[in-house]
Amino acid sequence: MTAELHSRRTVLTTGAAVAGAAVGAVALTACGSDSTPPGSTAAAPGETLTALSDIAVGQAKATKTADGKDVIVTRTAEGTAAAFSAICTHQGCAVVPEGAELKCPCHNSIFDAATGAVKKGPADQPLPSIAVKVTNGQVVTA
């Protein structure tokens, strides 16, 4: 046998290493293509999310941004509102408004509808907030 012949083990090991590096490069490229953190919802300023009158004080409503991202809007007081991404920070399921709470139907995390804070895990991060204001009776992104 000559030095130019490679063992089967060398060929397989080298091939696996090259394939792994290629998969890793593709994964890193895919991750780097979107700088928006998971669960966050960027909405263009001035976008109307819902009418304030559609939400009772202390309650929340599920809605969507113009580009289809899930959002929760909460009426925190008579003339004020707060908004959050509706995507659970645990594993990405859409939360559902239930009174003053937002519940994840997948793993039972519970969030405070007024603040987005975690009230019960397994989620350990709050829902990302979305800046909003009330203009002419409409909840609008700020």
Residue frames as qw, qx, qy, qz and C-alpha x, y, z in Angstrom:
[[0.000, 0.888, 0.459, 0.000, 0.00, 0.00, 0.00],
 [0.430, 0.355, -0.017, 0.830, 1.27, 3.48, -0.81],
 [0.149, -0.310, -0.419, 0.840, 1.06, 6.68, 1.20],
 [0.218, -0.004, -0.295, -0.930, -1.38, 8.09, -1.37],
 [0.471, -0.358, -0.743, -0.312, -4.09, 5.60, -0.54],
 [0.290, -0.366, 0.376, -0.800, -6.33, 6.71, 2.28],
 [0.003, -0.143, -0.957, 0.251, -8.02, 4.48, 4.75],
 [0.209, -0.574, -0.687, -0.394, -11.76, 4.20, 4.70],
 [0.397, -0.684, -0.465, 0.399, -11.86, 5.81, 8.16],
 [0.282, -0.327, 0.094, 0.897, -9.89, 8.87, 6.96],
 [0.038, -0.247, -0.581, -0.774, -12.17, 9.37, 3.97],
 [0.334, -0.644, -0.670, -0.161, -15.34, 9.05, 6.07],
 [0.415, -0.605, -0.329, 0.594, -14.04, 11.33, 8.84],
 [0.197, -0.179, 0.238, 0.934, -12.94, 13.99, 6.39],
 [0.132, -0.385, -0.659, -0.633, -16.24, 13.81, 4.50],
 [0.374, -0.690, -0.612, 0.096, -18.26, 14.15, 7.71],
 [0.362, -0.502, -0.153, 0.771, -16.19, 17.14, 8.83],
 [0.076, 0.017, 0.414, 0.907, -16.65, 18.91, 5.49],
 [0.253, -0.522, -0.697, -0.422, -20.41, 18.21, 5.50],
 [0.409, -0.661, -0.511, 0.367, -20.75, 19.43, 9.09],
 [0.268, -0.341, 0.036, 0.900, -18.90, 22.65, 8.29],
 [0.052, -0.222, -0.556, -0.799, -21.16, 23.26, 5.28],
 [0.348, -0.637, -0.672, -0.147, -24.33, 22.72, 7.35],
 [0.414, -0.583, -0.335, 0.614, -22.99, 25.02, 10.07],
 [0.178, -0.130, 0.234, 0.947, -22.23, 27.76, 7.56],
 [0.194, -0.421, -0.637, -0.615, -25.73, 27.53, 6.09],
 [0.424, -0.662, -0.601, 0.141, -27.30, 27.68, 9.57],
 [0.356, -0.471, -0.151, 0.793, -25.23, 30.71, 10.56],
 [0.051, 0.087, 0.419, 0.902, -26.13, 32.46, 7.32],
 [0.300, -0.560, -0.675, -0.376, -29.84, 31.80, 7.91],
 [0.444, -0.652, -0.470, 0.395, -29.61, 33.07, 11.49],
 [0.325, -0.350, 0.031, 0.878, -27.76, 36.19, 10.43],
 [0.108, 0.342, 0.572, 0.738, -30.25, 37.15, 7.75],
 [0.336, -0.739, -0.407, -0.419, -32.86, 38.49, 10.21],
 [0.267, 0.262, -0.509, 0.775, -31.71, 40.82, 12.96],
 [0.560, -0.452, -0.037, -0.693, -35.15, 40.86, 14.65],
 [0.132, -0.262, 0.874, -0.387, -34.99, 38.97, 17.97],
 [0.262, -0.266, -0.906, -0.199, -37.32, 35.97, 18.31],
 [0.185, -0.615, -0.714, 0.277, -40.78, 36.97, 19.47],
 [0.067, -0.459, -0.091, 0.881, -40.32, 40.64, 18.76],
 [0.364, 0.675, 0.615, 0.182, -42.78, 42.44, 16.57],
 [0.193, -0.281, 0.121, 0.932, -41.59, 45.51, 14.76],
 [0.281, 0.737, 0.612, 0.051, -44.48, 47.59, 13.47],
 [0.318, 0.404, 0.183, 0.838, -44.20, 50.71, 11.38],
 [0.046, -0.302, -0.423, 0.853, -44.92, 53.90, 13.38],
 [0.374, 0.210, -0.071, -0.901, -48.46, 55.17, 12.85],
 [0.358, -0.068, -0.862, -0.351, -49.96, 51.74, 12.12],
 [0.619, -0.271, 0.166, -0.718, -53.46, 51.31, 13.56],
 [0.078, 0.130, -0.981, 0.123, -53.79, 48.09, 15.54],
 [0.187, -0.510, -0.838, -0.048, -57.39, 48.37, 16.82],
 [0.247, -0.676, -0.133, -0.682, -60.03, 50.76, 18.10],
 [0.020, 0.243, -0.697, 0.675, -59.66, 51.45, 21.83],
 [0.628, -0.084, 0.190, -0.750, -63.44, 51.05, 22.23],
 [0.810, 0.122, -0.514, -0.253, -63.12, 47.39, 21.10],
 [0.571, 0.053, -0.703, 0.420, -61.34, 46.55, 24.38],
 [0.544, -0.780, -0.253, -0.178, -62.82, 46.84, 27.90],
 [0.076, -0.793, 0.482, -0.366, -60.59, 48.45, 30.55],
 [0.532, -0.456, 0.683, -0.204, -58.34, 45.75, 32.04],
 [0.876, 0.236, 0.416, -0.057, -58.92, 43.38, 29.12],
 [0.199, -0.489, 0.627, 0.572, -56.84, 42.45, 26.09],
 [0.771, 0.535, 0.165, -0.303, -57.45, 41.70, 22.43],
 [0.620, -0.142, 0.596, 0.490, -55.46, 39.65, 19.92],
 [0.498, 0.820, 0.058, -0.276, -54.85, 41.37, 16.59],
 [0.805, 0.122, 0.289, 0.504, -52.26, 41.50, 13.80],
 [0.139, -0.604, 0.222, 0.752, -49.91, 44.07, 12.35],
 [0.577, 0.639, -0.125, -0.494, -50.27, 45.05, 8.70],
 [0.380, 0.509, -0.751, -0.178, -47.62, 42.47, 7.81],
 [0.827, -0.116, -0.473, -0.282, -49.46, 39.69, 9.69],
 [0.348, 0.199, -0.751, 0.524, -47.52, 39.47, 12.97],
 [0.521, -0.590, -0.612, -0.074, -49.53, 38.50, 16.05],
 [0.089, 0.345, -0.325, 0.876, -50.01, 41.27, 18.61],
 [0.338, -0.600, -0.700, 0.191, -51.86, 41.66, 21.91],
 [0.003, -0.470, 0.031, -0.882, -53.35, 45.06, 22.74],
 [0.374, -0.467, -0.716, 0.360, -54.43, 45.72, 26.34],
 [0.135, -0.766, -0.156, -0.609, -56.56, 48.60, 27.53],
 [0.488, -0.021, -0.605, 0.629, -54.73, 49.59, 30.70],
 [0.011, 0.425, 0.454, -0.783, -57.01, 52.52, 31.65],
 [0.423, 0.709, 0.437, -0.358, -59.85, 54.54, 30.16],
 [0.459, 0.864, -0.083, -0.190, -57.67, 56.32, 27.59],
 [0.036, -0.708, 0.693, 0.131, -54.49, 54.26, 27.50],
 [0.979, 0.159, -0.027, -0.125, -53.29, 51.00, 26.00],
 [0.322, -0.605, 0.702, 0.194, -50.24, 48.76, 25.92],
 [0.872, 0.394, -0.161, -0.241, -49.19, 46.28, 23.24],
 [0.479, -0.505, 0.712, 0.088, -46.99, 43.22, 23.15],
 [0.376, 0.277, -0.806, -0.363, -45.89, 40.53, 20.78],
 [0.847, -0.155, 0.105, -0.498, -48.38, 37.66, 21.06],
 [0.800, 0.289, -0.523, 0.058, -45.59, 35.11, 20.62],
 [0.800, -0.598, 0.046, -0.011, -44.73, 33.23, 23.81],
 [0.106, 0.822, -0.554, 0.076, -41.09, 33.62, 24.76],
 [0.706, -0.316, 0.628, -0.086, -40.88, 29.96, 25.77],
 [0.512, -0.009, 0.783, 0.354, -41.39, 28.13, 22.47],
 [0.010, 0.135, -0.465, -0.875, -43.11, 30.53, 20.09],
 [0.007, 0.527, 0.838, 0.139, -46.80, 29.66, 20.40],
 [0.114, -0.476, -0.170, -0.855, -49.37, 32.47, 20.16],
 [0.036, -0.174, -0.724, 0.666, -50.74, 33.53, 23.53],
 [0.203, -0.562, -0.668, -0.443, -54.48, 33.99, 24.07],
 [0.147, -0.338, 0.288, -0.884, -56.08, 36.81, 26.08],
 [0.503, -0.467, -0.726, -0.041, -58.11, 35.63, 29.09],
 [0.396, -0.869, -0.280, 0.095, -59.22, 38.60, 31.20],
 [0.130, -0.950, 0.282, 0.038, -56.19, 40.33, 32.70],
 [0.587, -0.428, 0.644, 0.240, -53.89, 37.48, 31.65],
 [0.602, 0.560, -0.447, -0.352, -52.37, 36.14, 28.49],
 [0.778, -0.254, 0.568, -0.093, -52.14, 32.35, 28.40],
 [0.237, 0.477, -0.758, -0.376, -50.01, 30.14, 26.21],
 [0.898, 0.015, 0.051, -0.437, -52.05, 27.13, 25.11],
 [0.728, 0.409, -0.548, 0.050, -48.94, 25.05, 24.34],
 [0.585, 0.069, -0.656, 0.471, -47.16, 24.88, 27.71],
 [0.444, -0.741, -0.504, 0.004, -49.40, 26.92, 30.05],
 [0.367, -0.039, -0.192, 0.909, -47.18, 29.95, 30.57],
 [0.069, -0.862, -0.502, -0.003, -49.16, 32.93, 31.87],
 [0.367, 0.175, -0.006, 0.914, -48.29, 36.59, 31.28],
 [0.007, 0.616, 0.430, -0.660, -49.69, 39.79, 32.78],
 [0.419, 0.664, 0.525, 0.329, -51.79, 41.45, 30.06],
 [0.041, -0.993, -0.093, 0.063, -50.95, 44.97, 31.29],
 [0.254, -0.833, 0.444, 0.212, -47.16, 44.55, 31.45],
 [0.754, 0.481, -0.437, -0.096, -46.25, 41.42, 29.48],
 [0.155, -0.565, 0.753, -0.301, -44.43, 40.08, 32.57],
 [0.549, -0.005, -0.832, -0.081, -44.28, 36.34, 33.23],
 [0.603, -0.452, 0.249, -0.609, -46.70, 35.32, 35.98],
 [0.842, -0.182, 0.494, -0.113, -46.18, 31.55, 35.58],
 [0.031, 0.533, -0.744, -0.401, -43.59, 29.60, 33.55],
 [0.835, -0.159, 0.170, 0.499, -42.13, 27.70, 31.86],
 [0.394, 0.765, 0.058, 0.506, -41.53, 30.99, 29.98],
 [0.599, -0.508, -0.234, 0.574, -38.87, 33.02, 31.80],
 [0.231, -0.048, 0.181, 0.955, -38.82, 36.17, 29.65],
 [0.314, 0.561, 0.405, -0.650, -41.59, 38.80, 29.34],
 [0.562, 0.622, 0.499, 0.219, -43.42, 39.36, 26.08],
 [0.374, 0.005, 0.166, 0.912, -41.64, 42.00, 23.97],
 [0.137, 0.715, 0.423, -0.539, -43.49, 45.32, 24.20],
 [0.356, 0.466, 0.477, 0.655, -44.60, 47.39, 21.26],
 [0.078, -0.272, -0.213, 0.935, -44.73, 51.16, 21.65],
 [0.015, 0.586, 0.702, 0.403, -48.28, 52.44, 21.13],
 [0.057, 0.150, 0.277, -0.947, -50.35, 55.54, 21.73],
 [0.239, 0.620, 0.741, -0.099, -54.05, 56.35, 21.51],
 [0.022, -0.210, 0.249, 0.945, -54.91, 58.75, 18.72],
 [0.503, 0.058, -0.241, -0.828, -58.49, 59.67, 17.85],
 [0.826, -0.103, 0.291, -0.472, -59.78, 56.56, 19.63],
 [0.906, 0.332, -0.264, -0.005, -57.39, 54.23, 17.79],
 [0.703, -0.563, 0.359, 0.244, -54.45, 52.31, 19.25],
 [0.617, 0.769, -0.154, 0.071, -51.58, 53.26, 16.98],
 [0.850, -0.101, -0.073, 0.511, -47.93, 52.20, 16.95],
 [0.157, -0.966, 0.054, 0.198, -45.61, 54.93, 18.14]]
